[in-house]
Amino acid sequence: MADTKDVKDESNVESRSLDDNLTAPVLDHSAVDPVYQAKAHVLNNAVQQIGMGRYQWELFVLVGFGWASDNMWPIITSLILPAVALEFHQSKPPLLSLAQNIGLLAGAIFWGFGCDIFGRRLAFNATLGVTAVFGLVAAGSPNFAAIGCFAALWSFGVGGNLPVDSAVFLEFLPGSHQYLLTVLSIFWALAQLLATLVAWPLLGYHTCSKTDTTPCTRSKNFGWRWFMIAMGGFAMICFFLRFIVFTLYESPKYLMGKGKDAEAVRVIHKVAQKNGRTSSLSLADLEMHNQGGQQGVDAAAALKRKLEKVNLTHVRALFRTKRLAYSTTLIMCIWAFIGLAFPLYNAFIPYTLESRGASFGDGSTYLTYRNSLIIAVLGVPGALIGGLLVEVPRLGRKGALALSTILTGVFLFASTTAKNSNDLLGWNCAFNFCSNVMYAVLYAYTPEIFPTKDRGTGNALTASANRVFGIMAPIIAIYANLETAAPVYVSGALFLGAGALTCALPFESRGKASL
C-alpha cells in the first residue's frame, strides 16, 4: 500500500510539473513587467484549462488563410512577372517586385504596430479584404505603372497578415498546442501549390513566350489577367469566411494589457462556452495582482493610455533588458537577412527558369510553369516536417531553424552547378523544401519570444526588417544579370549568415507558454 501511495504521489508531482512547464513563460522574469507577467500566467492557466477546442480549430483554419496570403501573393507577382514584362515591353521587370515590397513594408508597419493600438479584430478582418479588392482590380491594368500601383496596394493588405495573425492565434492557443503555430505553415506551402496549379493552365497556354517572334499583344497574353481574377476571387472568399461566418473575440491578453481585466475574463468564458467547457477564471483572479489597488479607470488614466498609443512604449518594452534587447536585435537581423535572400532568388524563379531554360534549349512557357508547380509540391512536406522538428527535445525551435536555414543556403550554392533544366529543377526542389521548413519554424518562434502586449509591435519590427531588405532584392535584380549565378551566391551567403545568427539566440521556446 505504501508503495502504491508513493507511486501516486510521484505521478501527481510529475503531472503538476508538466502543467507548470506548459504554462511557464518563454521570457525570463526581468524581461517584462511583473504585474503583467503575473496576470499573463493566470490567463495562460485559464486557456490551458479550457484546452484545444472548436474555437481554436476554427481559428486555426482562418489564420491559415492569412498564412496562405502571405506566401501566395508574392508568388503571384513572380508568376505574372514574365507575362507582364512581355506585354508592356518593360526593360526592368523587377520594378514590379519593388512596388510589391514597398507595399509589404507599409502593411507590416501599419497593421503590425496598429494591432497593438486599435486591437487585433479590425486588423485581422481588414487585411484579407484589402488584398482581395486590389487583387481583383489589378486584372484590368492598362499599363505597367498601373499593375505596379495595384501590386503595392494589394501588398499593403498582405503585409499585415503575419504580424497580426500570428499574434491572434498564439494568444488563444494552450501551451500544450503551441506547435500548431509551426504546422500553420502547411497553408503557406499549399498556397504556393494552389497558385502554381492555377497558373499552369492559365499562364502556360494563354501567355506570350520569350521565344515568340511575333509581338506580344493583350489578346494573346490574357492568361495573367484571368489568373489575377481567380486569385483575387479566392482571397475574397477567405475574407467572407473570416468577416461574416466566424466571430473573432478580442485577445484576452491584449485586453488585460490595456487594463480591461473584466473584458478579458468575459472573452475567456465565451471561448470556453464555444468549446463546450467551463472556466473557473474570475475577475478577482486578475485583480489580486494589481499593485496599488484598482487599475486607473478615471479620466487622467484614460488620457495617459491614449497618449501612450502615439509614443514608443511598445518598442522600448522589447529592449527593456539586455537579454531581451539582444534577442529582439538578433531576430530582426535574421528576418532582415532572409528578407533579402529569399526574394532575391525565389521571387524570380519563373523568370530565371525561363531565361536559363532558354539557354539550355528548353525555355518554353509551358515547361516554366510546370517546373514551378513541381517545385511548389515539395514545399508541402517541408512545412509538415518543420512542425515535427520543433518538438524534438535536443533540437527545439532554435536547432530546427538553424539547420533548415543553413541547408537552404547550401542547396542554393549547389544550384549553380546545374548543367541543364532538370538539374536546376532538382536543386530548386531541395531549396524549396528546406526553405519551407525554415519559414515554418521562423513563423512559430518569432511571436513566441515577445510578450503579448508588445507582440504586434515585435512582429511589426521583424516584418519591417524583412520588408526593408526585401525592397533591396528587386533593386539588385535590376542591375544584376539574373541569367548569371551572382544573385544566387549573394542569396546563399545570406541564408548561411542567418543560420549562424540563429545559433546565438538566447531563448528556446519549446515546451513553454508565451506571455
Protein Blocks (a to p, Z undefined) as FASTA:
>chain_A
ZZmmmmmmmmmmmmmmmmmmmmpcfbdfklpcfklmmmmmmmmmmmmmnopafklmmmmm
mmmmmmmmmmmmmmmmmmmmmmmmmmnopablmlmmmmmmmmmmmmmmmmmmmmmmnojk
lmmmmmmmmmmmmmmmmmmpcbfklmmmmmmmmmmmmmmmmmmmmmmmmmmccfklmmmm
mmmmmmmmmmmmmmmmmmmmmmmmmcccfkbcbdcdfklmmmmmmmmmmmmmmmmmmmmm
mmmmpccdddfklmmmnopamlmmmmmmmmmmmnopacfbdfklmmmmpghiaadfbfkl
mmmmmmmmmmcklmmmmmmpmklmmmmmmmmmmmmmmmmmmmmmmmmmmmmmmmmmmmno
pacfklmmmmmmmmmmmmmmmmmmmmmmmmgmklommlmmmmmmmmmmmmmmmmmmpcbf
klmmmmmmmmmmmmmmmmmmmmmmmmmmpcfklmmmmmmmmmmmmmmmmmmmmmmmmmpc
fkbmklmmmmmmmmmmmmmmmmmpmbdcehiacZZ
